[in-house]
């Protein structure tokens, strides 16, 4: 088997504001353990992960990102919205059966719902995303932001060379259908990248080392976007050393079922920091193998 040509890729999955906080906490905790996942050659992010990936690609220190999660600044910038991941999984199971297992049709149905839903004005959402990012331009380090075309159901990984506005790309990737408005890009409209996959880790094919942060776990009961196990198998079959980092029981409780609840942000970030110590050895073996110095 030919060795993958590229270096290290960090994949950051979806998870709402609480999953975002856990990702930052875990990354900061791993950095304290001497494992720097922010040194990736490519960041791939969907939904909440696109925000984290954008900040890392811009070079924002993890200490700064963590402080904003722990000191209440991040929670103060958000407002609670009703949401249940378990309920979303159940709806997706029912939809999957209704369309006869056709994933593209399932995503198109979700897209139609996103387009007709009453949501805050696009300008309101754009302002929230712009405040999170702190920059209107694409970062210098390679970043792919995954969103799904609400009309066709096809996914796109937007990057700096695609002629797409940076804030629009991230806002689209973070568009939870029914909670936030789909984002107009070109001649179409885009929604949450998590509609295709909770991580879209398969887009890291061709990289030698792949670390996947999955705040929502494997989601095996969600046939529309719970594809992480298959994605890992495909990466490993292609020669990648790929590792998924999932919340342990305490972290999962901190993240909660309503991942859009800002009251949980501080606890979720702290849980990520705590969990890092238990994961550091396994992550180091993949990210910094002895053969790579």
N, C-alpha and C positions, 0 to 999 in steps of 0.2 A: 504494500500500500504506500502510495506517495505521501510524504509528509505535507500537511497543510502549509501553504506558502506564507501566511501572515502571522503576526505575533499574537498579542493578547487582546481579548475582547471582553468588555464588561456589559452584561445584559441586565437591564433594570426593569422589572416587571411592574404591572399595575397594582394599585392597592389603596387608592383614595388618599386622603390627607393623613390617615393613621399609618397606612402602609408606607407612604413617603417618609414619615418620621422614623419608622423602624429601619428603613433602608439607610437613612443618614446615620442613625445610631449605630447600626451594624458596621457600616463603613468606617465610621470614626473609631469604633472599638477595635476593629481589625488593624487600623493604622497604629493604634497604641500598642498592639501586639507585634508590630513590625511587618504587617502585610498591607501594602499600599495598592489597593485595587484601583485607585484613581490614576495610577500610572498606565492605564490601558491604552492601547493603540487605537481602539475604536470603542465608542459608547453607543449602545443601542437602547433606546428607551421607548416605552409605551405608557400612555396615561401618566400616572404619578411618576413613573420611572423616567419619562421624558424630561420632567422638571429637574429631577436629580441629575440625570445625565447632562443636561444643558449647563447646570451649575458647575459640575465637575469639569466639563470640557472647557469652560471659561476659566478654570483655574481657581475657583473660589475654595479657600481652605476648608477642610472638613471641620476643623475646630469652630470656624465661623458659622457653618451650616448647622452644626449641632447646637451651638449656643442659641440660635434662633428658635430651635425646636424646644429646648429645655427652659428657656426664660419666659416663655409665653408669647413671644412676638408672633410666631407662626399661627398660634391659636387665635390671637386677637385679629389677625387678618382674614380669618375665615368665618363663615356662619354655618351653623348646623343645618343639614338637609336630611329629610327622611330617606333611609336606604337600608336594604337588607341584602347582603351577598347571598345568603341561603335562599332567599326568595327569588333573586335573580337567577341563581342556578336552576331552581325549579322551573321557572318560566322558560329558560333555555332548553331544558329537557323536554318540556311539552312542545316547544316550537320545533325542535329537532325531529320529534316523532311526526309532527303535523306535516312537515315538508319532506318526509320520507328519507331523512338522513342527508339531504342535499345542503351542505354547509354554506355554499354561496347563496342559495335561496333563503336560508335562515338569516344570513347577514343582511340580505336585501330587505327582509321583513323588519328586522331591527332598525335598519336605516330609514325605512318608511315611517316607523314610529318616531324616530328621532326628529325627522323633518317636520312632522305634524304636531309635535308636543309643544305645549305652552311653556316657555322657559324665559329666564331673564334675557334682556336685550343683548345681542352680540357684543356691543360696545362695553357693556358692564363686565362681561366675561373676559374680554380682551384686556381690560384695565387690571383685573385680578391677576391674570397670567403675566402681564408686563411687570407688575409689582413683584411677583415671585422671582422673575428672571433677573431683573435689574439691568437688562441690556436688550437693545432692540435688534442687534445684529448677530449673525451666526458666529459661534466661537471658532477660534483658530484650530483647535483639535478636532479630529473627525468625529462626527455625531450623526446618527440616523434616528429620526423621530418617526415612529410608526403610527399611521392613522388608516382608517378604513373608509373607502368611498361609500357614502350613504346610498347612492343610487345603484352601483354595480356590485357592491359587496367585496370588491378587490382591495387588498392592502397595498400601501405604498410606504416606503421608508424614505422620508424627505431628508435631504442633506443640503449643505451650503451651495452646491453647484446646480441645484434644481430650479433656481429662480423663484423660490417660494419665500414669502415673508416669514422670518424666524418666529415671531410671536404667534402668527396664524398657525404655523405648523404645530407648535406645542399646544396651543389652545385646541386645535382639532384632535390631537392625540389624547387630550384630557376630557373630551366631550362625552361624559356619561349620558347615554340616551335618556331623555326625559328629564334630566336634571339641568343640563346645559345645552345651549344651541349648537347645532351642527355649524361648521365653519366653512364659508365659501372660499375655495381655492381654485383658481382657474375657472373652468366651466362647470365644476361640480361642487359638492359639499362633502365634508369629511367629518368623521366621528371617531370615538375612542378606539385606539389600536387594540385594546383588550377584547374587542368584539371578535377579532380573528383568533387571538391567542393571549393568554394572560401574561406571556413573556415575549412571544415571537422570537424565541431563542434560535429557531432554525435559520434566521437571517445572519447568524454568526458563523455559518459554514465557511470553511477555508481558513479559520484561525486555529493556531496551535493550542492555545489555552483559552478556555471560556469559563467565566464565572457568571452564574445566573442567580440574581436575587429575585425571589418569588414570594412576596409578602402574603399572597393568598394561597400559597401551597400548590399542590398538584391539581386540585379541583377536578378530581376524576369523575365526579357526578355531573359535571357541566360538559356535555358533548360538543357544544358549539365552540368553546374557547379553552377547555381544559386539556391541552395537548402537550404539556411539558414533558411527560415521560417519553412520549414518542420523539419529541424534539431532541432530548438528550441522547436517546439511542441513535438517532440519525447523525448527530454531531460526532459521537464516539465511533460510529461505523466509518465516518469520513476521516478518522485519524485525529480528531480533536481530543484533548484532555479537558473534559467538560464536567463541571460540578455545579449542582443546584444548592443554593442556600435558602432553607425554608425556616419559618418561625417554629421554635419549640412551643410546648404547651403554654408556658407563661407568656411568651411573646404573642402567640395567637390570641390569648385572652386580652392582652393589652391592645392589640390592633382592633379587636372586636368585630361584630357582624356588620355594624354600621360604620363603614370605613370613611364616611363623610362627616363624622362627628369630631369637631375640633377639640372637644373636651378631653379626648383620649390622646391627643398628640404628645404631651409631655411623657405620659406613661409608656407609649409605644416607642418613643425615641430612647428612653432609659432602658427598656427591655432589649432593644437592639444592641446597645452598648454592653449590657450584661452578657448577652448570648455570644458575643464575639469571642470571648475567652475560650469557650467550648469548641468553637469552629476554627480557630486560628491555625491549628496544626494541619488539618485537612486542606484548608484553603492554601496554606503556604506550599504544601506538597504539589499542588497543581499550578499555582501562580508563579512560584519561585523554585522550580525543580533544580536539584544540584547540578544537572548537566548544563543548565543555562547560567551557571555561575551564581 
